[in-house]
Amino acid sequence: MSFVLDSSVALSWCFTDERTVESQDVLKLARTRAIFVPSLWHVEMCNILGRAYRNGRLDETDLGITLKMFAALELHTDSAVLHVSSSVLFLLMQTYLLTAYDAVYLELALRLNLPLATLDSDLAEASKRAGVPLVVQLQ
């Protein structure tokens, strides 16, 4: 089954101190499933990985391995969010007390009728309330 991947899970794969059993389970699934991400995901990933590299949290080898790992996944970038009305995102933000960034992931999962992979507790709770299944349950 395909799913929507948020940056919290993807980034946990990049840093050993952030890995969890749940995120590793999602990585196993990601290797064999189609993954959907909003276009925002790429900006988030570049920003955090770039900062981690500049700050010495990732060295050149680690960054190269990380980029190859993402390149090997079947990532589908959804650009339709650019056409989603701000009122839709505002409604999700207000209803579920989310940031605009998290609302983008919830909107994509709702629109595509796919489960969501997240380690963000607020987004996980909002997903449950909105009827969006989670790929893995947070401990």
C-alpha positions as CSV (number, residue, x, y, z in Angstrom):
1,M,0.0,0.0,0.0
2,S,1.2,3.5,-0.9
3,F,1.5,6.2,1.8
4,V,2.2,9.8,2.5
5,L,5.6,10.4,4.1
6,D,6.3,13.4,6.3
7,S,9.7,14.8,6.9
8,S,9.9,13.7,10.6
9,V,10.0,10.1,9.6
10,A,12.4,10.6,6.6
11,L,14.8,12.7,8.7
12,S,14.9,10.0,11.5
13,W,16.4,7.7,8.9
14,C,19.3,10.2,8.5
15,F,20.4,10.6,12.1
16,T,21.2,7.6,14.3
17,D,20.1,9.4,17.4
18,E,16.6,10.0,16.0
19,R,15.9,6.5,14.7
20,T,13.0,4.6,16.2
21,V,11.6,1.2,15.8
22,E,8.6,2.8,14.1
23,S,10.7,4.8,11.7
24,Q,12.8,1.8,10.7
25,D,9.5,-0.1,10.1
26,V,8.4,2.7,7.7
27,L,11.8,2.6,5.9
28,K,11.3,-1.2,5.3
29,L,7.9,-0.4,3.8
30,A,9.2,2.5,1.8
31,R,11.7,0.3,0.0
32,T,8.8,-1.6,-1.6
33,R,5.9,1.0,-1.8
34,A,5.1,4.1,-3.7
35,I,5.6,7.1,-1.4
36,F,3.8,10.4,-1.8
37,V,5.2,13.7,-0.6
38,P,4.2,17.3,-1.1
39,S,6.6,19.5,-2.9
40,L,7.3,21.2,0.4
41,W,9.0,17.9,1.6
42,H,12.0,18.5,-0.7
43,V,12.6,22.0,0.7
44,E,12.3,20.7,4.3
45,M,14.7,17.9,3.6
46,C,17.3,20.1,1.9
47,N,17.1,22.7,4.6
48,I,17.6,20.3,7.5
49,L,20.2,18.1,5.8
50,G,22.1,21.1,4.5
51,R,22.2,22.6,8.0
52,A,23.3,19.3,9.5
53,Y,26.1,19.1,7.0
54,R,27.3,22.7,7.7
55,N,27.1,22.1,11.4
56,G,29.0,18.8,11.2
57,R,26.2,16.6,12.3
58,L,26.5,14.8,8.9
59,D,29.8,14.4,7.1
60,E,30.2,14.1,3.4
61,T,29.9,10.3,3.4
62,D,26.8,10.3,5.5
63,L,25.2,12.9,3.3
64,G,26.0,11.0,0.2
65,I,24.5,7.8,1.7
66,T,21.4,9.7,2.7
67,L,20.9,11.2,-0.7
68,K,21.4,7.8,-2.4
69,M,18.9,6.2,0.0
70,F,16.2,8.8,-1.0
71,A,17.1,8.5,-4.7
72,A,16.4,4.7,-4.5
73,L,12.9,5.2,-3.1
74,E,9.8,5.5,-5.3
75,L,9.0,9.1,-4.4
76,H,6.0,10.8,-6.0
77,T,6.0,14.5,-5.5
78,D,2.5,16.1,-5.4
79,S,2.5,19.6,-6.7
80,A,-1.3,20.0,-6.5
81,V,-0.9,21.6,-3.1
82,L,0.1,24.7,-5.0
83,H,-3.5,24.8,-6.3
84,V,-5.2,23.9,-3.0
85,S,-7.1,26.9,-1.6
86,S,-5.6,28.6,1.4
87,S,-9.0,28.3,3.0
88,V,-8.6,24.4,2.9
89,L,-5.3,24.6,4.7
90,F,-6.6,27.2,7.1
91,L,-9.6,25.0,7.9
92,L,-7.3,22.0,8.6
93,M,-5.0,24.2,10.7
94,Q,-7.8,25.6,12.8
95,T,-9.7,22.3,13.1
96,Y,-6.7,20.2,14.1
97,L,-4.5,22.9,15.6
98,L,-1.7,22.3,13.1
99,T,1.0,24.4,11.5
100,A,0.6,25.1,7.8
101,Y,3.4,22.7,7.1
102,D,1.7,19.8,8.9
103,A,-1.7,20.8,7.3
104,V,-0.1,20.2,3.9
105,Y,0.7,16.6,4.8
106,L,-2.8,16.0,6.2
107,E,-4.4,17.5,3.2
108,L,-2.4,15.3,0.9
109,A,-3.3,12.1,2.8
110,L,-6.9,13.1,2.8
111,R,-7.0,14.0,-0.8
112,L,-5.2,10.8,-1.9
113,N,-7.0,8.7,0.6
114,L,-3.7,7.2,1.8
115,P,-2.3,6.5,5.3
116,L,0.3,8.9,6.7
117,A,3.7,8.1,8.1
118,T,4.7,10.6,10.8
119,L,6.5,10.8,14.1
120,D,5.0,14.2,14.9
121,S,2.5,13.6,17.8
122,D,0.3,16.6,16.9
123,L,0.1,15.5,13.2
124,A,-0.6,11.9,14.3
125,E,-3.4,13.0,16.6
126,A,-4.9,15.2,13.9
127,S,-4.7,12.4,11.4
128,K,-6.6,10.0,13.7
129,R,-9.2,12.7,14.3
130,A,-9.6,13.3,10.6
131,G,-9.9,9.5,9.9
132,V,-6.5,9.2,8.2
133,P,-4.8,5.9,9.2
134,L,-1.3,6.0,10.3
135,V,1.4,3.7,8.8
136,V,2.7,2.9,12.3
137,Q,1.4,3.8,15.7
138,L,3.6,6.0,17.8
139,Q,4.7,4.5,21.1
